Amino acid sequence: MSEPRAVSLAAQVGELRLANPLLAASGCFGYGLECDPLLPPETFGAVVTKTITPLARAGNPMPRIAETPAGMLNSIGLENVGLAAFLADKLPALAARGVAPVVSIAAGSAEEFAALAGRLAAAPQAIAALELNLSCPNLAPHGANFATDPLAVERVTRAVKDVFPRAPVWAKLSPNVADIGLVARAAEAAGADAVSAINTLVGMDIDLATGRSPFARVTAGLSGPAIFPVALAAVYRVAQSVRIPVVAIGGAASTEMVLKFLAAGASAVQLGTALYIDPGLPARVLAELADALRARGCADLKPLRAQWLEASR
Amino acid sequence: MSPDPRGARTPSPTPLAAVWRRARVTRCAPDGALYWDLRVEAEGLPAGTPGQFSLLAPAAPGAWDPLLPRPLSLLDAGAGWQRFLFKVVGRGTAQLAALRAGDRVGLLGPLGRAFGGLERDAEAAGEIVLVGGGVGIPPLHFLARRLSAAGRPCRALFGFNREAEIPRALLAALDVADAAGTEPATRPAAELCTLDGSAGVRGNPVARLVETLGDGPLAIKACGPAPMLAALRAAARAGDALELSLEERMACGVGVCRGCVVPVVDGAGGWRYAAICREGPVFDAASLAASAAAIALEPGHE
């Protein structure tokens, strides 16, 4: 019996080379080491750390999560340790482990984004990329939702690019817009090295006993397999709209879903809520991706992606 | 209760020893009017301790509805196996109750911070009293048996609404005050309370504890409905060491999603949110901030 053909799962997001195309999504994997040894950070091509804001945030009061069919609403509210503790504790811990994270950041203005990025640019530890959280639905007032305004996306992205030359800058986009392709083009025009699509959808629940939403902020962010078709359409639309790479996010919870994201034009795929329902998922997807490549006679993901992209045009 | 930091364990993330397995169901059967007795086994499953829990995924792989796994307290556990006693309260637990021997179920565990006091000399002073209500009783039942086996006698006060709801699985391993033929040397003693008086003492276990309080300090370990825990905090005295196991809806079970938080006091007299799944579910009452309700919605973006 012959040895199975060797295949490479390496992925390329612009200039950033990843050992595999799976990333842990921001907000779903802490600062990278909390799930170790159950789910070591090295499992992923890269880890996107929990969104950092200039100051520490306690986040929203309870309740913070609710279940929907095949989905989850969250109103965590960007609870995070803040930039200072991230630089002092979290980033060095990852560096000591040999992990260069994709660092997710959020702020209230383009100037604040630039100040955050500037501080991270001066950090001695390796950073694989910056991901701009432009669309957290849980930030008040008015959601600080830059991602609904192409001009705001352009302004924030340009401000960050000006002060952060050391690694790629990814703009994370919201699905809660009329034309996500238009917003993606604004990020590209401002110099973004890639776009991540999508963040959570705006969702809501009502407790019939009270007639009110269980969440203090009323609406919440919907994630999980329920949003996958929306995310797939957004990734496809963005990939058709820009020349920079697309990192897919949104409900992927199986090898088939990861393959569909890659076929829609994504260079890599982030796993988020799915990690809660099956911590064994990343290892299984990687094994099944390798099997899929072998079955198609491909040595790596490139020809497969090229074939799908050709077919989609 | 007045916060008494003596011996209080400060919440901190515990090392993660949990494994993810497709566990094999060896038994799933109703017990009493409300409870189900579920036993699973899985290779490499570490032995859990009283107060810990596991997340069990009710949906078949790829079904994703319900999406999130359910946290169930350990009733008993050893290397490679775990046993739960749970109540059917919604779709997820109803699906778990439909499991049959031979079925597979996704399991992440054991998780969380256990009750203290199992170590000899850990709490030299004070009688150990376990106070449980309803579905909060299984982890205390586990603790009672472990304490008994370690030669550390404890008093258990367990409350139910009515006799028909009391699961036989619990009674079988206890020297219940009104049961005959038990062996006190090997079985921990428990006193049952029912709200309607249909079994044991009429009333609730907190009232029973207050009625029977002596002068010495107590090490109280409790799990049950939030009003019961609040009553216990109010009833405990300054010298008593009180541990509370908190229940909350969870997603990740390991502290990364921040979906199940409770305010705890920090060293500077302020507060911070601790993840119940990772820094709990067992907390020293002295470490819990006075009232979650006092914590207002965080103001707008800093």
HADDOCK unambig.tbl for C-alpha pairs under 7 A between the chains (distance, minus, plus):
assign (segid A and resid 27 and name CA) (segid B and resid 257 and name CA) 6.46 0.50 0.50
assign (segid A and resid 28 and name CA) (segid B and resid 256 and name CA) 6.17 0.50 0.50
assign (segid A and resid 28 and name CA) (segid B and resid 257 and name CA) 5.59 0.50 0.50
assign (segid A and resid 29 and name CA) (segid B and resid 256 and name CA) 5.63 0.50 0.50
assign (segid A and resid 30 and name CA) (segid B and resid 256 and name CA) 4.69 0.50 0.50
assign (segid A and resid 34 and name CA) (segid B and resid 256 and name CA) 6.74 0.50 0.50
assign (segid A and resid 35 and name CA) (segid B and resid 254 and name CA) 6.75 0.50 0.50
assign (segid A and resid 38 and name CA) (segid B and resid 18 and name CA) 6.76 0.50 0.50
assign (segid A and resid 38 and name CA) (segid B and resid 19 and name CA) 6.24 0.50 0.50
assign (segid A and resid 55 and name CA) (segid B and resid 302 and name CA) 6.57 0.50 0.50
assign (segid A and resid 58 and name CA) (segid B and resid 272 and name CA) 6.87 0.50 0.50
assign (segid A and resid 58 and name CA) (segid B and resid 273 and name CA) 6.73 0.50 0.50
assign (segid A and resid 59 and name CA) (segid B and resid 298 and name CA) 6.71 0.50 0.50
assign (segid A and resid 60 and name CA) (segid B and resid 297 and name CA) 6.18 0.50 0.50
assign (segid A and resid 60 and name CA) (segid B and resid 298 and name CA) 6.33 0.50 0.50
assign (segid A and resid 61 and name CA) (segid B and resid 297 and name CA) 6.15 0.50 0.50
assign (segid A and resid 64 and name CA) (segid B and resid 259 and name CA) 5.27 0.50 0.50
assign (segid A and resid 65 and name CA) (segid B and resid 259 and name CA) 5.79 0.50 0.50
assign (segid A and resid 69 and name CA) (segid B and resid 65 and name CA) 5.48 0.50 0.50
assign (segid A and resid 69 and name CA) (segid B and resid 66 and name CA) 6.29 0.50 0.50
assign (segid A and resid 70 and name CA) (segid B and resid 64 and name CA) 4.82 0.50 0.50
assign (segid A and resid 70 and name CA) (segid B and resid 65 and name CA) 4.78 0.50 0.50
assign (segid A and resid 70 and name CA) (segid B and resid 66 and name CA) 6.18 0.50 0.50
assign (segid A and resid 70 and name CA) (segid B and resid 67 and name CA) 5.04 0.50 0.50
assign (segid A and resid 71 and name CA) (segid B and resid 67 and name CA) 6.18 0.50 0.50
assign (segid A and resid 76 and name CA) (segid B and resid 258 and name CA) 6.61 0.50 0.50
assign (segid A and resid 76 and name CA) (segid B and resid 259 and name CA) 6.45 0.50 0.50
assign (segid A and resid 108 and name CA) (segid B and resid 301 and name CA) 6.55 0.50 0.50
assign (segid A and resid 139 and name CA) (segid B and resid 301 and name CA) 6.40 0.50 0.50
assign (segid A and resid 140 and name CA) (segid B and resid 300 and name CA) 4.83 0.50 0.50
assign (segid A and resid 140 and name CA) (segid B and resid 301 and name CA) 5.90 0.50 0.50
assign (segid A and resid 141 and name CA) (segid B and resid 300 and name CA) 5.69 0.50 0.50
assign (segid A and resid 276 and name CA) (segid B and resid 251 and name CA) 6.07 0.50 0.50
assign (segid A and resid 276 and name CA) (segid B and resid 252 and name CA) 4.64 0.50 0.50
assign (segid A and resid 277 and name CA) (segid B and resid 67 and name CA) 6.75 0.50 0.50
assign (segid A and resid 277 and name CA) (segid B and resid 68 and name CA) 5.76 0.50 0.50
assign (segid A and resid 277 and name CA) (segid B and resid 69 and name CA) 6.31 0.50 0.50
assign (segid A and resid 279 and name CA) (segid B and resid 20 and name CA) 6.61 0.50 0.50
assign (segid A and resid 280 and name CA) (segid B and resid 20 and name CA) 6.74 0.50 0.50
